[in-house]
Amino acid sequence: MSHSNFFMALVLAVLYALARVQPTEENYLWLLPFLIPGVLALNLLLVLWALVRRKLSGVYYLVALGIGAPYLASTLPWKGFVHRPPPSAQSFSVLNYNVSLTGFPYVQDWAFYAPPPLAFQLKDWILQQNADVQCYQEFMTFDGDKNFDMLHRFKEKGYQYYFSADIKQPHYPVVGILIVTKFPILKTGDVAVSENGFNRVAFADVLAGTDTVRIIGVHLQSMGLKQYDPSKAWDLPSAFAKVGLILNQLKTGMQDRRVQVEKLKAFIQGSPHPVICVGDFNDLPYSYAYQALKKDLNNTFEEAGSGFGFTYNGNTLRTLRIDNQFHSHRVQALQFKTLNAVGYTDHFPLLGTYSITPSRP
């Protein structure tokens, strides 16, 4: 076995290990999650090459791949092939969707005098959903218009809800996180609210049958990439400038999300009830924040999903899975789908089905 093969395997293993180190403003480890998919692909190719050539160096690459196994599991959900019990009368469904201001371009009351067709289509889609629990991010409601007074529309359907938002003035469009459910809501509150009031984490304890489940709706700090699409630059220098802006946005967002995830983890660890945590995490499956959450929760895509599960439908870096559903170990994931035929916004909805494992006496 050559020294070069050992060195290459060592480099791969070190990259996997460094990606688990908490990034700070002083280091550039926040860039590693974007490299991990390529590192995994290279590692798999080297393993296959060694097997075909019957090289003992394949042992090195297998060891490196073992160190990167958590990232591989976050990419291809092999557990989804395991047979799972079908949904029963006791199981329940959870939907989450970033609805991007419910189809409106601005948070202005005058925009409601001539709503775009997309707003009507998205509003109708939302109100047609039948999931037992629904969590919406960037959810807009406006009590000055009967069509888009969404909270009233849900109340008419007999649903209970918690709407987490900064209400600046009455009779004005409001944006926030909505948790709406067919189940009784026992307790609600906010976990974290950003300075901009836009990104936030909220919860609602719901009574699902005989079990109380803590539903946490998440909208972590946004990446803010929409306005920096390099493909729309006029020339090469401006394209490079936009790439620089994207990197700066990614670094700033990473730091903000790290602080938000620390608050979220502490809240989850202190929960007296099993948790289902869903929403727009604005981070990759290889990020420190995502892997930190996996220490306390299972990821539903990894447990019951299929394919790559990309959830971002925007104009930049479309091969991203940044929306997620996580759940406590007492919660069993039965089914999971990425609804990638629903293209109203720059995100795709997620739908999971769950059951609660009885607690031990």
C-alpha positions in Angstrom: 0.0 0.0 0.0 1.6 3.3 -1.2 2.2 6.3 1.0 0.3 8.4 -1.4 -2.9 6.3 -0.8 -2.4 6.6 2.9 -1.9 10.4 2.7 -5.0 10.8 0.5 -7.2 8.8 2.9 -5.8 10.8 5.8 -6.7 14.1 4.1 -10.2 12.9 3.6 -10.5 11.8 7.2 -9.2 15.1 8.5 -11.7 17.0 6.3 -14.6 15.0 7.8 -13.3 15.6 11.3 -12.7 19.3 10.9 -16.3 19.7 9.5 -17.5 18.7 13.0 -15.5 21.5 14.8 -17.6 24.5 15.7 -16.9 27.3 13.3 -16.0 30.8 14.5 -15.4 34.2 12.9 -11.7 33.6 13.2 -11.6 30.4 11.2 -12.9 29.3 7.8 -14.3 25.9 8.8 -17.8 27.2 7.8 -16.7 26.6 4.2 -16.2 22.9 4.7 -19.9 21.8 4.5 -19.9 23.0 0.9 -16.9 20.8 0.2 -18.2 17.6 1.9 -20.4 16.4 -1.0 -17.3 16.5 -3.3 -15.2 14.8 -0.7 -17.7 12.0 -0.2 -17.9 11.5 -4.0 -14.1 11.3 -4.3 -14.0 8.9 -1.3 -16.5 6.6 -2.8 -14.7 6.6 -6.2 -11.4 5.8 -4.5 -13.0 2.9 -2.6 -14.5 1.5 -5.9 -11.2 2.0 -7.7 -9.3 0.1 -5.0 -11.9 -2.8 -5.0 -11.8 -3.1 -8.8 -8.0 -3.1 -8.8 -8.0 -5.4 -5.8 -5.7 -2.9 -3.9 -5.2 -3.2 -0.2 -5.2 0.6 -0.1 -9.0 0.3 -0.2 -8.8 -0.3 3.6 -7.5 3.2 4.1 -10.4 4.7 2.0 -12.9 2.5 3.8 -11.7 3.8 7.2 -11.9 7.4 5.9 -15.4 6.7 4.6 -16.4 5.3 8.0 -15.3 8.6 9.7 -17.5 10.4 7.1 -20.4 8.0 7.5 -22.7 10.6 9.3 -22.4 12.8 6.2 -23.1 10.0 3.9 -26.2 9.1 5.8 -27.3 12.7 5.6 -26.9 12.5 1.8 -28.5 9.2 0.9 -31.2 8.0 3.4 -30.4 4.3 3.4 -32.8 3.8 6.3 -35.6 4.7 4.0 -35.4 1.2 2.5 -36.1 -0.4 5.8 -39.7 -1.6 6.2 -41.7 0.7 8.5 -45.2 0.1 10.0 -48.0 1.7 7.9 -49.8 4.7 9.3 -52.5 3.8 11.8 -55.4 5.6 13.5 -53.0 6.8 16.2 -50.4 8.2 13.7 -50.5 11.9 12.6 -49.0 14.0 9.8 -46.8 17.1 9.9 -46.4 19.5 7.0 -43.9 22.3 6.9 -43.4 24.9 4.1 -41.7 28.2 3.7 -44.4 30.1 1.9 -42.4 33.3 1.1 -44.8 36.0 2.3 -47.7 33.8 1.1 -47.0 34.8 -2.5 -46.9 38.6 -2.1 -43.9 40.6 -3.2 -44.0 43.2 -0.4 -45.2 43.5 3.1 -47.4 46.5 2.2 -51.1 46.9 2.7 -51.4 48.5 -0.7 -50.2 45.3 -2.3 -53.5 43.6 -1.3 -55.5 45.9 -3.6 -54.1 44.0 -6.6 -52.9 40.7 -5.3 -50.8 38.7 -7.8 -52.4 35.4 -9.1 -49.7 33.4 -7.3 -51.0 34.7 -3.9 -54.5 33.4 -4.6 -53.1 30.0 -5.8 -50.8 29.6 -2.8 -53.6 30.8 -0.4 -56.0 28.1 -1.8 -53.3 25.4 -1.7 -52.6 26.2 2.0 -56.2 26.1 3.0 -56.7 22.8 1.1 -54.1 21.0 3.1 -55.3 18.3 5.5 -52.2 17.5 7.6 -52.8 17.2 11.3 -50.1 19.7 12.1 -48.9 22.4 9.7 -46.0 24.7 10.2 -45.4 27.7 7.8 -42.5 30.0 7.7 -42.6 33.5 6.2 -46.3 33.3 6.6 -48.3 36.4 5.9 -51.7 37.3 7.1 -53.7 40.5 6.6 -56.9 41.1 8.6 -57.8 44.0 6.3 -58.7 41.7 3.4 -61.2 38.8 3.8 -59.3 36.7 1.2 -56.0 36.9 3.0 -57.1 37.1 6.7 -55.5 33.6 6.9 -55.8 33.3 10.7 -59.5 33.8 10.5 -59.8 31.3 7.6 -58.0 28.6 9.7 -60.3 29.5 12.7 -63.3 28.9 10.4 -62.0 25.4 9.6 -62.0 24.6 13.3 -58.2 24.6 13.7 -56.2 25.9 16.6 -53.0 27.9 15.9 -50.1 29.9 17.3 -48.8 32.7 15.2 -45.4 34.0 16.2 -44.8 37.5 14.8 -43.9 41.1 15.6 -47.2 42.9 15.2 -46.2 46.5 14.5 -49.7 48.0 14.2 -53.2 46.7 13.8 -54.8 46.1 10.4 -51.4 45.8 8.8 -49.9 42.8 6.9 -47.9 40.6 9.4 -45.3 38.0 8.7 -44.1 35.3 11.0 -44.2 31.6 11.9 -47.6 29.8 12.0 -48.2 26.5 13.8 -51.7 25.4 13.0 -53.3 22.1 14.1 -56.4 20.0 14.4 -55.2 19.0 17.9 -55.8 20.9 21.1 -53.0 23.3 21.9 -51.9 23.3 25.5 -49.0 25.8 25.6 -47.2 28.1 23.2 -44.3 30.4 23.1 -41.2 31.7 21.3 -37.7 30.2 21.6 -35.6 32.7 19.7 -36.3 35.9 17.7 -33.7 37.6 15.5 -33.0 41.3 15.6 -34.8 41.7 12.3 -37.9 40.0 13.8 -38.2 37.9 10.6 -36.2 34.8 11.5 -37.6 33.1 14.6 -38.2 29.8 16.4 -41.6 29.1 18.1 -43.3 26.1 19.7 -46.8 24.7 20.5 -47.5 21.8 22.8 -50.3 19.8 21.1 -52.4 16.9 22.4 -52.1 14.2 19.8 -54.5 11.5 21.0 -53.3 10.8 24.5 -49.7 12.1 24.0 -48.5 15.6 24.3 -46.0 16.5 21.6 -43.9 19.7 21.4 -44.0 21.0 17.9 -41.2 23.5 17.1 -41.4 25.7 14.0 -38.0 26.9 12.8 -36.9 29.7 10.5 -33.2 30.2 11.1 -31.2 33.1 9.7 -31.5 33.3 6.0 -28.7 32.8 3.6 -29.8 35.9 1.6 -28.6 34.7 -1.8 -31.5 35.7 -4.1 -30.1 39.0 -5.1 -26.5 37.7 -5.7 -27.0 35.3 -8.6 -23.6 35.3 -10.4 -25.2 33.9 -13.6 -27.0 37.3 -14.0 -23.8 39.4 -13.8 -23.0 41.7 -16.8 -19.3 40.6 -17.0 -16.7 38.4 -15.3 -15.5 41.0 -12.7 -19.1 41.6 -11.5 -19.7 37.9 -11.4 -16.6 37.5 -9.1 -17.9 40.4 -7.0 -21.2 38.6 -6.5 -19.4 35.4 -5.5 -17.6 37.4 -2.9 -20.9 38.8 -1.6 -22.3 35.3 -1.5 -19.4 34.1 0.6 -19.8 37.0 3.0 -23.5 36.3 3.3 -22.9 32.7 4.0 -20.3 33.5 6.7 -22.6 36.0 8.5 -25.6 33.7 8.3 -23.6 30.8 9.7 -22.6 32.8 12.8 -26.2 33.8 13.4 -27.6 30.3 12.9 -25.0 28.9 15.3 -26.3 31.1 18.1 -29.9 30.3 17.2 -29.2 26.6 17.2 -27.5 26.7 20.6 -30.7 28.2 22.0 -32.8 25.6 20.1 -30.7 22.7 21.4 -31.0 23.9 25.0 -34.8 24.3 24.6 -35.1 20.8 23.1 -33.0 19.2 25.9 -35.3 20.8 28.5 -38.5 19.7 26.9 -40.8 17.6 29.1 -42.4 16.1 25.9 -41.2 14.4 22.8 -40.3 16.9 20.1 -40.9 17.3 16.4 -38.8 20.2 15.1 -39.5 21.3 11.5 -39.0 24.3 9.2 -36.5 26.2 7.2 -33.0 25.7 8.8 -31.2 27.6 6.0 -28.2 25.2 6.5 -26.7 22.2 4.8 -26.9 18.6 6.1 -23.1 18.7 6.5 -23.1 21.9 8.6 -22.2 22.1 12.3 -25.7 23.2 13.2 -27.4 20.3 11.5 -25.0 17.7 12.9 -25.3 19.3 16.4 -29.1 18.8 16.2 -28.7 15.2 15.2 -27.0 14.5 18.6 -30.4 15.0 20.2 -32.9 14.2 17.4 -33.4 12.0 14.4 -33.8 13.5 11.0 -36.9 12.3 9.3 -35.5 12.4 5.8 -32.6 10.2 6.9 -35.1 7.8 8.7 -37.8 7.5 6.1 -36.9 9.6 3.0 -35.7 8.7 -0.5 -33.5 10.3 -3.2 -31.5 13.4 -2.4 -34.5 15.4 -1.0 -33.4 18.8 -2.3 -35.8 21.4 -0.9 -34.5 24.7 -2.3 -36.4 25.9 -5.4 -34.5 29.3 -5.8 -32.3 30.7 -8.5 -28.9 30.0 -6.7 -27.5 26.7 -5.6 -30.6 24.7 -6.2 -29.1 21.4 -5.1 -29.7 22.2 -1.4 -31.6 20.5 1.3 -32.1 23.3 3.8 -35.7 22.5 5.0 -36.0 19.6 7.5 -38.1 17.7 10.0 -36.3 16.3 13.1 -37.9 14.2 15.8 -37.2 12.8 19.3 -36.2 9.2 19.7 -39.6 8.4 21.2 -41.2 9.5 18.0 -41.2 7.1 15.1 -41.0 8.3 11.5 -43.4 6.2 9.3 -43.3 8.2 6.1 -41.6 11.2 4.6 -42.0 13.1 1.3 -40.5 16.1 -0.3 -43.4 17.6 -2.3 -41.2 18.8 -5.2 -44.2 19.2 -7.5 -45.4 22.1 -5.4 -43.4 25.0 -6.9 -45.2 28.1 -5.6 -42.2 29.5 -3.7 -38.4 29.1 -3.6 -38.8 26.1 -1.2 -40.6 22.8 -1.5 -43.0 21.6 1.3 -42.2 18.5 3.4 -44.7 16.0 4.7 -43.9 13.5 7.5 -46.1 10.9 9.2 -45.4 9.9 12.8 -46.4 7.8 15.7 -45.4 8.0 19.4 -43.7 5.1 21.1 -45.2 4.6 24.6 -42.9 5.7 27.4 -41.5 3.1 29.7 -43.1 2.9 33.2 
